[in-house]
């Protein structure tokens, strides 16, 4: 595709189901609080955070990066991260892009100034992390990052430029680090995902800092029907990090999780360091569903897609954050201080029905020989109960 055609396509993006996300327009209150004065902020980003009343030990922090057209609060509501953080006791920092930096509020994952260590947006996010670590006593070994779409691209940037900061990261419908340094290259990567050798992809990360390992773990998520960010980018991210970890291209294990294929690679100690989820048939967005703990995290919306799998939960699990249980003593204190439940005077049909069944059982005549048979005529019981409850004539 020519540059002229790419630029014409970019002008049409607000009309497309893709790169520029529709505004959420959600009025729900947010658990996030804005933080100012966190550092020099050369990228001119806004900082939002959430710190639950109880923090698991050692204290952990997750950085969450929204997609284009979104705000930190909208993506938090949609993907459910503050609910997860409150449930499992970890802190959040959610950077937010400003329209002055990018008209579509995308993180600039392809601008040289913003994807270089100690420069632009990358440095701003790093300063947010440092502020949270100092203010809330975050363990330096328990800092993680994730993001959707352009936020996924910026997640790759942060993992590459500050690999020593992060224990693990997760990229949702994003792109590998270093494949673009201008708009033309960004569009080419998004729509075509040109094939590159694993070594070349790995070198892009190695050249981003002086770090030489150990490298962060990574989880990669992508819909197979994504027409906004080519699914080939997921394969490229995996190749990039397999090269860094010195692992083979073929997966060491392939399993099915909540109906979707998951590929995994592990290190010499048996720890999974690279995983990849292909959400078959899903378009561009963050997959939502019921978690393993039977809870739902997030709200379906623009590019937040009900897929029967909770990516936010599984990512938190990959980060090692879901084994924590709140202090039971604190729970007991909270239970004692909780106000008594209000008395409900209006009875629903269910209590009436329950009483009718008990009454019907009591009215049931005794059997001729109760020792030989203690069973009830269930049909008669149900008929009596339904009649008494006014549900049968």
GUNU-325669 format. One line per field, with one value per residue (C-alpha): x, y, z; residue number from 1; residue in one letter; chain. Coordinates in pm, 1 decimal, m for minus. Each point is the difference from the previous one (the first is absolute). Layout:
# GUNU-325669
u <- [X ...]
v <- [Y ...]
w <- [Z ...]
i <- [NUM ...]
aa <- [a ...]
ch <- [A ...]
//
This chain:
# GUNU-325669
u <- [0.0 138.5 58.6 m272.2 m251.5 107.8 m49.2 m340.7 m93.8 116.6 m232.3 m291.0 83.2 m281.4 m244.7 167.8 m63.0 357.8 299.4 m192.0 m234.3 m344.4 m35.1 m144.5 m217.9 m30.9 m124.6 93.1 224.2 361.1 205.7 307.4 151.0 211.7 355.7 191.9 358.8 136.3 307.6 124.9 m250.7 165.2 m275.6 m271.6 m217.3 m256.9 39.7 m281.3 38.7 m194.7 123.0 m232.0 m42.3 192.9 315.5 142.6 358.2 242.7 m185.8 m60.7 m78.8 m165.0 30.7 m303.6 3.2 m325.0 m64.7 m69.6 m307.6 m18.7 73.1 163.2 m333.6 m190.3 250.3 11.3 m378.2 m0.8 287.4 m71.8 349.3 m89.4 m252.6 273.0 244.3 m245.0 m77.8 362.9 172.5 236.3 49.8 m71.2 141.7 m187.8 169.9 m230.7 80.9 m102.8 m140.7 275.4 243.7 m213.9 m335.7 m133.7 141.9 223.5 328.2 273.4 155.4 160.3 155.4 376.4 m11.0 m265.7 144.3 355.4 124.1 m0.1 m200.5 m356.9 m297.0 217.4 176.6 m329.0 m134.1 327.0 m30.9 m355.8 130.0 279.0 m251.2 m229.3 292.2 118.4 m345.2 m148.6 301.0 m30.8 241.4 237.7 m28.3 m379.2 m66.0 m205.1 m148.7 m278.4 m185.6 m247.1 70.5 213.0 27.9 125.1 255.1 111.9 17.0 254.4 185.9 22.1 109.1 273.9 124.9 m23.5 23.3 161.8 m310.5 m254.1 m43.6 m251.8 m223.2 m308.4 m79.4 m363.1 m53.7 328.2 326.3 364.9 259.3 203.1 m186.0 m99.1 160.2 m247.5 m363.5 58.4 183.1 m265.4 m281.8 197.0 57.9 m362.4 m158.1 262.0 239.1 294.2 183.9 333.1 263.2 m11.5 357.6 m78.7 m302.3 201.7 277.3 m252.0 m57.1 365.5 88.3 m256.9 204.1 321.6 m192.5 106.1 m234.0 m174.1 m293.3 m361.8 m260.0 m265.6 m360.5 m139.5 m372.1 m151.5 m326.6 37.4 m256.8 167.7 m6.9 143.1 329.6 101.8 15.7 345.2 120.2 m73.3 229.9 265.3 m18.3 37.3 299.3 159.6 m16.1 85.2 323.1 73.4 m62.8 195.7 m296.0 m102.4 m271.8 m215.9 m224.3 94.0 m366.5 m336.2 m315.7 m358.6 m105.2 m367.1 m36.6 301.9 348.4 288.7 364.4 268.8 376.2 192.7 354.1 249.2 m168.3 m337.2 m155.9 m220.5 169.7 m189.0 m365.3 m231.8 m381.3 m171.3 m362.3 m149.1 m263.4 41.9 54.1 206.1 m29.5 41.6 m173.5 m240.0 m166.2 m54.6 323.8 111.5 m134.3 m348.5 32.6 m41.1 253.2 m86.6 m292.0 m60.9 28.8 191.7 297.8 m74.7 m136.6 m193.1 198.6 m52.2 349.7 112.0 332.0 50.0 m38.7 229.1 260.3 m10.9 36.4 301.8 149.1 m43.6 m251.5 m306.8 108.0 m41.5 m287.5 m91.2 84.3 m276.7 28.9 m61.4 m301.0 m141.6 46.4 m171.8 m285.2 m51.9 m6.4 m227.5 m352.6 m281.5 m191.9 m322.4 m327.1 m188.8 m374.7 m113.6 16.2 84.9 m192.0 291.5 m55.9 m374.4 74.2 240.7 m258.5 m264.3 222.1 63.8 m373.2 m78.4 249.5 m154.9 m349.3 113.5 m181.8 211.7 84.1 m168.4 339.8 251.6 274.7 m17.0 m25.3 75.2 m20.6 m242.8 m233.8 218.5 m251.5 m270.0 236.7 98.3 m362.2 m109.7 289.9 m54.9 m371.3 59.6 251.3 m254.3 207.9 m247.4 m380.4]
v <- [0.0 341.0 279.1 207.0 m280.6 m48.5 367.2 m3.7 m301.6 178.5 291.9 m246.9 m171.7 160.4 m177.0 m338.2 m272.9 4.0 214.6 291.6 m137.5 141.5 217.5 m194.4 277.3 m192.7 196.2 m263.1 130.0 m113.7 m149.4 172.8 314.7 245.6 55.5 317.0 101.9 m351.2 110.8 205.5 m174.0 73.1 m192.9 221.2 m294.3 0.6 m244.6 m189.0 m256.1 m237.1 m139.9 m240.2 8.6 m325.8 m75.0 m347.6 m50.1 60.8 293.6 m16.6 256.3 m45.2 268.1 m2.5 185.9 81.2 m15.9 276.4 213.1 m116.3 156.0 m169.3 m13.1 m139.5 m279.1 m76.5 m37.4 m206.9 m235.7 m14.5 66.4 198.5 m269.6 m261.0 219.4 43.7 m372.9 m114.7 288.7 159.3 361.9 145.8 285.5 92.8 260.4 201.2 152.4 357.3 125.3 261.0 m290.7 m214.6 99.0 m353.8 m26.1 m288.0 m49.0 85.2 m346.9 89.2 343.4 m17.0 262.9 m192.3 m350.9 77.5 m64.2 311.0 196.5 105.6 m218.6 m294.0 211.9 143.2 m351.5 m96.3 301.2 m102.1 m342.6 154.0 228.7 m293.7 m209.4 276.4 106.5 m345.4 m220.3 m212.6 m293.1 65.6 m367.7 20.4 261.7 m106.2 164.2 m65.4 189.3 m18.2 91.2 318.2 m62.2 m346.1 156.6 226.7 m302.8 m147.0 333.2 m1.9 m364.2 73.4 335.1 m83.4 m381.4 10.5 170.5 m269.3 m357.8 m67.3 163.5 m80.0 136.9 m6.7 56.0 192.9 4.6 m90.3 257.4 187.3 m86.6 363.6 338.1 203.0 m4.0 m182.2 m285.4 m10.7 m45.3 m262.7 m191.5 28.8 m115.9 m233.5 m112.0 m75.6 m318.4 58.8 m245.1 m69.6 120.5 332.3 49.1 m90.0 242.3 285.4 m53.5 m60.4 332.9 188.5 m18.6 m137.5 m277.8 m354.6 m203.4 m151.5 106.2 54.6 m270.0 79.1 m95.7 72.0 24.8 55.7 m64.2 m210.3 217.3 331.2 227.3 301.0 m143.1 m298.1 m319.6 m60.9 257.3 m245.4 m252.5 269.1 94.3 m365.6 m39.7 314.3 m125.2 m361.1 128.5 206.0 m297.7 m232.3 m233.4 m201.6 114.0 m308.9 15.6 m229.9 m57.9 71.1 m4.5 125.2 263.5 100.7 m130.9 178.6 m125.7 100.1 m60.2 6.7 0.8 m40.8 56.0 m248.8 28.8 m97.7 347.3 116.5 309.3 37.9 m80.2 79.1 m7.2 m2.0 105.3 m168.8 198.5 314.0 344.7 286.9 42.1 m135.2 m336.7 m16.6 m291.7 m177.6 m58.9 m323.3 135.7 40.1 378.8 237.2 278.4 282.6 119.4 m77.6 302.5 145.0 m230.8 m181.5 m324.2 m280.0 m306.1 m244.7 57.1 268.8 125.6 240.5 m282.8 m237.1 274.7 71.4 m374.2 m10.5 283.6 m214.2 234.3 m221.3 m227.6 265.9 m17.5 310.6 m14.8 m190.8 205.6 316.8 m164.6 m86.6 358.0 130.6 m246.4 112.6 366.7 m49.9 138.2 m248.3 m82.1 192.7 m179.6 m85.4 9.0 m97.4 m375.4 m139.8 m299.3 m224.9 16.3 m47.0 m304.9 m141.5 34.0 m156.4 m300.9 m47.1 28.9 m247.2 m246.7 35.5 m64.1 m312.5 m308.7 m263.3 m317.5 m324.4 m145.7 280.3 m252.7 m142.4 337.4 354.1 160.0 283.4 45.9 275.2 76.7 71.6 213.2 219.8 36.3 108.2 242.8 165.2 33.3 154.6 244.9 110.4 m139.0 m274.9 m11.4]
w <- [0.0 m97.8 251.3 m169.1 44.2 360.9 76.8 m167.4 210.7 313.0 m78.6 m12.8 327.5 203.5 m234.7 25.6 255.4 107.1 74.5 146.5 262.8 56.8 307.5 290.6 138.0 328.5 298.7 260.2 277.0 m7.9 279.8 m143.0 147.5 m195.9 123.0 m85.2 60.5 m51.2 m197.0 m293.0 m232.5 m337.7 m181.1 151.7 109.0 280.4 287.8 172.9 275.9 220.2 330.2 187.4 376.8 30.9 m197.0 m35.1 115.4 m155.1 m153.1 m374.7 m271.6 m340.4 m268.5 m234.3 m333.8 m181.0 m375.1 m251.0 65.2 360.7 336.5 295.3 184.2 m298.3 m58.0 372.0 5.3 m319.1 85.3 374.4 130.3 313.9 94.7 m37.4 193.0 285.6 6.0 m1.1 175.9 m251.5 m105.7 m344.1 m201.4 m316.7 m221.3 m226.2 m336.6 m81.9 m330.5 m14.2 m49.3 m227.8 m150.5 43.0 357.0 m109.3 181.5 m250.6 m18.8 m335.9 66.7 53.0 274.6 194.4 m33.1 107.8 353.1 220.0 m255.1 m74.6 96.0 102.3 261.5 125.5 65.2 168.6 231.4 92.4 101.4 208.9 172.5 85.2 125.8 233.4 120.0 58.0 68.5 m314.6 m21.4 m290.5 m100.1 m34.9 m266.9 m304.7 m309.4 m250.2 m271.0 m288.7 m364.7 0.7 375.0 m90.8 m231.8 284.7 229.7 m243.2 13.4 379.4 17.5 m253.6 131.9 373.9 16.7 343.4 143.2 m89.2 115.2 m278.8 m257.9 m207.2 m346.2 m117.8 m375.4 m13.7 m191.1 57.2 97.5 m258.4 m321.6 m59.0 53.2 m207.3 m110.9 m329.3 170.9 273.0 m251.9 m189.9 322.2 106.5 m323.2 m147.2 277.4 m231.5 94.8 174.0 128.7 372.3 46.7 m166.0 225.3 308.6 m95.4 m9.9 373.4 82.2 m162.6 209.3 322.7 147.6 174.0 m85.0 215.5 172.8 m216.8 106.5 m58.1 m260.3 m75.1 m348.9 m87.2 m344.0 m182.2 m313.4 m184.2 88.0 m305.9 181.9 122.5 m209.9 213.6 m146.8 253.2 280.5 m164.6 m38.8 368.7 96.1 m236.5 142.6 357.5 m76.9 m153.0 310.2 226.7 m227.9 m54.3 m307.7 m238.4 49.3 309.9 286.9 81.4 m162.3 209.9 m15.3 254.6 13.5 m354.2 m151.1 m93.9 225.2 m87.7 267.7 31.5 324.7 123.0 141.8 341.5 m142.6 33.7 m287.6 m144.1 m330.4 m65.6 m289.6 m18.9 m341.5 49.6 m303.6 m187.3 214.0 m152.1 142.6 375.2 350.0 60.8 295.2 177.0 329.4 190.1 166.0 330.5 m157.0 8.1 m294.3 m38.9 m238.6 m209.2 m366.7 m227.1 m292.0 m52.4 325.8 m133.5 169.7 m102.6 286.0 142.0 245.1 m134.5 291.2 252.0 m189.7 m38.7 375.3 54.1 m234.4 205.6 313.6 164.4 47.4 286.6 269.9 250.0 205.4 370.4 175.3 319.6 m197.8 m158.8 343.7 123.1 m311.2 50.6 360.9 m95.2 m300.2 43.4 50.7 m316.4 m51.9 70.9 m315.9 53.0 m348.8 m54.4 m340.0 m139.6 98.0 382.3 m53.5 m211.3 256.3 275.7 m224.3 m64.3 371.3 62.7 m277.3 145.1 345.3 m145.3 m183.1 145.6 168.6 m188.1 110.4 95.9 67.5 77.3 m353.9 m179.5 119.2 m346.7 m74.7 m294.6 m153.1 m273.2 257.1 206.9 m294.5 m114.9 350.3 31.2 m337.0 70.3 341.2 m148.0 m259.6 m285.2 m93.6 m8.8]
i <- [1 2 3 4 5 6 7 8 9 10 11 12 13 14 15 16 17 18 19 20 21 22 23 24 25 26 27 28 29 30 31 32 33 34 35 36 37 38 39 40 41 42 43 44 45 46 47 48 49 50 51 52 53 54 55 56 57 58 59 60 61 62 63 64 65 66 67 68 69 70 71 72 73 74 75 76 77 78 79 80 81 82 83 84 85 86 87 88 89 90 91 92 93 94 95 96 97 98 99 100 101 102 103 104 105 106 107 108 109 110 111 112 113 114 115 116 117 118 119 120 121 122 123 124 125 126 127 128 129 130 131 132 133 134 135 136 137 138 139 140 141 142 143 144 145 146 147 148 149 150 151 152 153 154 155 156 157 158 159 160 161 162 163 164 165 166 167 168 169 170 171 172 173 174 175 176 177 178 179 180 181 182 183 184 185 186 187 188 189 190 191 192 193 194 195 196 197 198 199 200 201 202 203 204 205 206 207 208 209 210 211 212 213 214 215 216 217 218 219 220 221 222 223 224 225 226 227 228 229 230 231 232 233 234 235 236 237 238 239 240 241 242 243 244 245 246 247 248 249 250 251 252 253 254 255 256 257 258 259 260 261 262 263 264 265 266 267 268 269 270 271 272 273 274 275 276 277 278 279 280 281 282 283 284 285 286 287 288 289 290 291 292 293 294 295 296 297 298 299 300 301 302 303 304 305 306 307 308 309 310 311 312 313 314 315 316 317 318 319 320 321 322 323 324 325 326 327 328 329 330 331 332 333 334 335 336 337 338 339 340 341 342 343 344 345 346 347 348 349 350 351 352 353 354 355 356 357 358 359 360 361 362 363 364 365 366 367 368 369 370 371 372 373 374 375 376 377 378 379 380 381 382 383 384 385 386 387 388 389 390 391 392 393]
aa <- [x x x x x x x x x x x x x x x x x x x x x x x x x x x x x x x x x x x x x x x x x x x x x x x x x x x x x x x x x x x x x x x x x x x x x x x x x x x x x x x x x x x x x x x x x x x x x x x x x x x x x x x x x x x x x x x x x x x x x x x x x x x x x x x x x x x x x x x x x x x x x x x x x x x x x x x x x x x x x x x x x x x x x x x x x x x x x x x x x x x x x x x x x x x x x x x x x x x x x x x x x x x x x x x x x x x x x x x x x x x x x x x x x x x x x x x x x x x x x x x x x x x x x x x x x x x x x x x x x x x x x x x x x x x x x x x x x x x x x x x x x x x x x x x x x x x x x x x x x x x x x x x x x x x x x x x x x x x x x x x x x x x x x x x x x x x x x x x x x x x x x x x x x x x x x x x x x x x x x x x x x x x x x x x x x x x x x x x x x x x x x x x x x x x x x x x x x]
ch <- [A A A A A A A A A A A A A A A A A A A A A A A A A A A A A A A A A A A A A A A A A A A A A A A A A A A A A A A A A A A A A A A A A A A A A A A A A A A A A A A A A A A A A A A A A A A A A A A A A A A A A A A A A A A A A A A A A A A A A A A A A A A A A A A A A A A A A A A A A A A A A A A A A A A A A A A A A A A A A A A A A A A A A A A A A A A A A A A A A A A A A A A A A A A A A A A A A A A A A A A A A A A A A A A A A A A A A A A A A A A A A A A A A A A A A A A A A A A A A A A A A A A A A A A A A A A A A A A A A A A A A A A A A A A A A A A A A A A A A A A A A A A A A A A A A A A A A A A A A A A A A A A A A A A A A A A A A A A A A A A A A A A A A A A A A A A A A A A A A A A A A A A A A A A A A A A A A A A A A A A A A A A A A A A A A A A A A A A A A A A A A A A A A A A A A A A A A]
//
